[in-house]
Amino acid sequence: MFDMIIRNGLWFDGTGAAPQLRDLGIRDGIVESITADPLEADPGTEVIDAAGKWVAPGFVDVHTHYDAELLVQPDLPESVRHGVTTVFLGNCSLSTILAPNDDCADIFSRVEAVPREAVHTVLEEHRDWSTPAEYAAALDRLPLGPNVAAFLGHSDLRTHVLGLGRAVTRDTKPSADELARMQGLLEDAIDEGFLGMSSMTNTLDKIDGDIYRSRSLPSTYARNPEFRALNAVLRRRGRILQSAPTINFRPNIWKFFAASSGLFGRSALRTSLLSAADSKAYPPIVYFMMYAAPLLNRFARTDFRWQHLPVPFTVYADGIDLVVFEEFGSGAAALHLKDEVERDELLRDKEYRRRFRKDYDDKFSPRIWHRDFFDATIVACPDETVVGKTIGQVGKDRGLHPVDAYLDLVVEYGTKLRWRTTIANDRPRYLDKLATNPGVQMGFGDAGAHLRNMAFYNYHLRLLERVRSAQAGGRPIMTVEHAVHRLTGELADWYGLDTGHLRVGDRADIVIIDPAGLNSSVHELHENPMPEFGLDRMVNRNDGAVAATIINGTVAYRDGEFTSGFGKDWGTGKFLRAHRTERTPVAVPA
């Protein structure tokens, strides 16, 4: 009767309802039965004993940058092994759908800290599309691991219509015909089931390549008429705008609030912004993050959510290769130089160091990084005497300004100097408040990006560990079922996707969690070779936490191992089209 039976698990349905001990019967990728009575297994039925474990909807990851990696490793194992069954592509204005391969590599690679040569090579070897419809068809053909949903990226769209040169020029004003063409392509994407459009207005993010190197992303050059034209399509079609506001002395956050508002007889524009965080640079701003969205949604009739990474935002750097340096002039000047000899010469220059010290000591300029080298710990260096010390302490020991000590280390050791710092979310009290805030979505893990700088592939498990530990300590943050809902059904419902729930008739996207495995291991970081991109990426490894990941009714990962042939000979995932229910069984070779 069933292809699979999951026995005796504590079942969470993704709605926030209290969990119950149940058997689940699955057939053709769909949950056919949920019962307190034992289900009968046929000889060919796969039976999974989930006694003592949690059986929940698979996790949804709303913010990834797997757009290039997906083409060479469509199983996306670093997400699947942590119970993620649906990922979103095309965030932050960056998709690889319309613009030429050279331009896609330029706008994607530096922003997301992925080697440009690798991105370009992947697109040259695997890309066979140039329209949203062809891209959707290409995803349908891939042996996907998790399910995939996608945004159309504004920078990709703008570059395709205007050309990269005009797209990153301040005085470019698209003609009426060009705006109509952008609208038409966005309509095409929505017709194909795309979630909506992602954009970016923060000029911190720079492009790679040679011709237009270090200019901001194309979408940051767009002006009000262009945003109004594209937002009108999204509002009329009931789709989503994902973006980020400026971080400078000309804040534009109010424009997003106004655009999202449903006052004066128009429908609200569903808007998801980066990001709600307890910033070390500006600790009081956490109150704005906590109260803005709930109040606006109630009184201004907006449909607005912040994205929030529900774990401490700790980043690592090799030498000076870290995106936060893009936020001030001297840091961006160093990252502009690709040649190591030229860069070292700049870092030695006395006038340059004076500028860097001035930028570092300027405590009033808008920022993401706290700019405190006494809060930056060296974790690896050929000079073992500095390992474990902060960069500021090294400077103090040497009688130097922290900036000079840092630049000396970079010049001497280059990328062999590895250090870390926590940028945000270091105060548990506010981390817990944000995790329960109704104006906040769980997300912003950036899976597939910043491969040497961070690893938040398992942030879903890290949140559940924190919730469980808080309950055990008598200081509950929220119930486990509420946390599961926040990581699954709440997201799927808001984005309009057929996933995130585990009820009779639902898609059988399932994670089986061993709560005993929700321990300190979920917070550990490791490195793993990524030959496709020629580097070792930062990853998470907590195989004791996820007993199995099941996607569309098929086991992809179980007991620390991926199913044979997964992601190569066959896949489990589908391209999920927004506001549609399309279900076909996964074909797995015998």
C-alpha positions, -999 to +999 in steps of 0.1 A: +000+000+000+029+024+008+063+031-007+076+041+027+064+040+063+079+061+091+071+045+124+067+058+159+081+093+154+071+125+171+053+142+142+053+179+136+030+191+109+047+225+102+016+246+113+028+251+149+004+225+163+016+203+192+035+172+180+021+137+184+034+102+181+023+089+147+031+066+118+033+082+084+026+063+052+040+077+019+031+068-017+042+084-049+059+113-030+028+122-011+018+117+025-011+093+023-017+084+059-009+098+094-022+076+122-017+066+158-023+030+147+006+009+133+006+009+095+009-024+076+040-027+055+041-047+022+072-067+013+085-038-009+078-010+016+107+009+030+103+012+068+121+038+089+120+034+126+118+069+140+112+060+177+127+087+199+131+111+169+113+141+155+096+138+121+091+172+107+087+190+073+120+195+056+136+229+062+132+258+038+162+280+031+150+313+016+184+329+010+211+309-009+235+317-037+238+282-052+231+296-087+265+285-101+272+255-078+239+239-087+251+233-122+281+212-112+267+197-079+229+197-083+225+175-052+237+204-030+248+180-003+259+207+022+222+217+026+206+183+022+227+167+050+212+192+074+176+185+066+170+213+040+146+202+013+139+235-004+163+263-014+158+297-030+181+309-059+185+344-074+187+365-042+203+399-039+196+409-075+219+381-087+205+355-111+222+338-141+193+338-164+194+367-189+228+385-190+258+371-210+281+347-191+309+372-187+285+397-171+269+372-149+303+361-136+313+398-130+282+407-110+280+374-090+315+364-080+331+393-060+299+400-041+295+364-030+332+357-027+332+328-052+361+326-077+351+344-109+370+319-131+350+290-116+316+308-120+324+317-156+336+282-165+305+266-150+282+289-170+302+284-202+301+246-198+265+241-186+243+271-195+218+264-223+192+290-216+186+327-221+150+332-210+131+325-177+112+297-194+144+280-207+159+284-172+129+267-156+131+239-181+169+235-174+161+232-136+135+206-144+161+185-162+188+186-135+191+158-109+183+182-081+189+172-045+166+197-028+136+214-043+145+248-059+125+280-061+139+312-078+138+349-080+147+369-111+176+391-102+173+429-109+210+433-117+207+404-142+176+419-158+190+454-160+223+442-175+205+422-201+183+451-212+208+480-209+242+463-213+266+462-184+283+495-192+250+515-192+237+494-163+265+506-140+266+543-151+250+568-128+233+590-155+217+561-174+179+566-176+161+537-193+138+547-220+101+539-219+107+510-243+135+496-221+113+498-190+085+480-208+110+454-218+121+449-182+085+446-171+078+421-199+107+399-188+096+400-152+061+390-163+076+361-182+095+350-151+063+352-130+044+332-157+071+305-152+064+303-115+093+326-102+088+340-067+092+375-079+122+398-082+153+403-060+171+436-060+199+454-042+203+491-033+233+488-009+263+501-028+287+480-007+284+452-032+309+455-060+313+438-094+343+418-106+361+416-139+383+441-156+363+467-175+338+478-148+356+464-118+347+478-084+315+496-096+285+487-075+259+462-086+237+473-116+205+474-095+220+501-072+220+525-102+183+521-107+161+551-099+125+556-088+107+553-122+124+519-127+115+506-093+079+518-096+076+501-130+089+467-117+071+470-083+039+475-102+043+442-119+050+424-086+021+441-068-004+433-096+008+396-098+010+391-060+047+383-060+076+392-038+103+419-038+135+408-020+161+435-014+184+454+010+184+491+019+213+515+017+238+517+045+249+553+042+240+589+051+211+588+026+189+559+039+162+547+016+145+522+040+114+545+040+110+539+003+106+502+009+081+508+036+061+531+013+063+507-016+051+478+006+021+497+020-014+487+011-030+521+020-051+542-003-069+513-020-039+494-034-027+460-025+004+456-004+037+446-020+051+416-003+087+427+007+115+407+023+146+428+033+181+421+046+184+419+074+173+420+110+204+417+132+217+427+166+246+448+152+278+452+172+285+484+153+251+499+163+236+480+192+205+502+197+193+495+161+180+461+172+150+479+186+142+493+152+145+458+138+122+444+164+094+469+162+094+484+127+078+455+108+051+445+133+040+482+136+041+489+098+022+457+090-005+466+115-009+503+109+005+510+074-010+478+059+025+467+047+033+430+040+069+433+051+094+409+067+131+412+077+153+382+070+172+371+101+201+346+106+192+331+140+227+324+151+258+346+159+271+362+127+307+351+129+329+355+098+364+343+089+389+360+066+421+349+048+443+380+049+422+410+037+397+390+017+365+399+034+335+417+020+332+441+050+362+460+038+342+471+008+323+495+031+350+521+033+373+536+008+407+523+018+394+487+022+377+488-012+409+501-028+428+471-016+401+446-028+401+464-061+436+451-068+437+415-080+475+413-084+491+403-050+523+423-057+503+455-064+482+450-034+511+444-011+528+476-024+496+495-016+494+480+019+530+492+026+524+527+014+524+553+043+497+575+028+475+545+023+480+534+059+471+569+070+438+566+051+431+532+064+437+543+100+413+573+094+386+550+081+391+525+109+390+552+136+359+569+121+332+557+145+304+577+130+303+566+094+276+540+085+290+505+088+283+467+090+317+458+106+324+472+141+359+481+131+376+468+162+407+447+158+406+439+195+375+419+186+393+400+158+411+368+168+439+351+148+431+314+143+460+305+120+493+320+110+528+308+101+539+329+131+524+307+158+532+332+185+502+354+174+477+325+171+449+329+196+456+366+201+435+395+188+450+416+161+447+446+184+467+428+210+494+420+185+496+457+177+498+465+214+526+440+219+545+456+190+538+492+200+517+497+168+483+510+159+460+480+153+457+489+116+495+489+111+498+456+129+471+441+107+486+454+075+520+442+085+506+407+090+488+407+057+519+419+038+541+392+054+517+363+054+490+371+029+461+346+029+480+324+054+468+348+080+434+336+091+412+354+116+376+357+127+352+381+142+316+383+152+297+411+134+262+407+149+239+385+170+263+381+199+238+389+227+215+359+234+187+380+248+182+399+216+189+369+194+160+352+211+137+382+207+144+384+170+138+346+165+103+350+179+094+383+163+065+381+139+080+407+116+111+385+111+117+355+088+143+329+095+169+331+067+200+349+053+223+318+057+240+327+023+246+290+015+268+287-015+285+320-010+314+334+010+329+299+009+360+307+029+343+332+052+313+315+068+292+284+072+255+286+082+242+257+062+227+242+094+213+273+110+179+255+112+194+229+135+213+255+155+180+273+162+164+240+173+193+233+195+190+267+212+153+262+217+157+227+232+185+238+255+165+268+267+136+246+275+158+222+294+173+251+313+139+264+324+141+296+303+121+287+271+124+309+241+095+293+222+081+258+218+098+233+195+067+232+173+067+270+170+104+268+159+097+241+134+068+262+120+091+292+117+116+271+097+091+254+074+054+261+070+055+298+078+080+304+051+064+282+025+030+299+030+044+334+028+063+327-004+034+307-019+051+273-022+038+238-021+061+226+007+068+232+044+039+211+058+035+175+067-002+166+066-022+141+046-020+151+010+012+171+014+045+167-005+066+142+015+096+166+022+107+154+056+136+157+080+139+131+108+159+146+137+175+129+166+171+154+194+200+138+212+222+150+183+212+186+189+243+194+209+275+214+207+284+197+174+259+218+155+279+249+163+313+235+151+329+245+118+350+224+095+365+226+060+358+203+031+375+202-004+355+218-032+374+208-063+348+223-086+358+258-074+394+250-065+393+256-027+384+243+007+350+256+018+338+261+053+311+236+062+290+222+092+292+186+103+267+173+127+257+139+114+242+128+147+214+154+144+198+145+111+188+108+109+173+112+074+164+137+048+135+126+026+126+147-005+095+141-025+091+107-008+126+094-015+155+091+010+184+113+000+204+111+031+204+087+060+226+079+090+255+100+077+254+087+042+239+099+009+219+074-010+239+057-038+236+076-071+219+106-055+226+138-074+244+120-102+223+093-117+190+106-102+177+135-081+149+140-056+142+177-060+119+196-082+117+232-095+089+246-073+067+271-091+051+297-068+013+294-062+011+261-081+007+225-070+026+202-094+036+168-082+052+139-100+069+109-084+107+108-083+120+082-107+148+063-089+167+036-108+163+001-093 
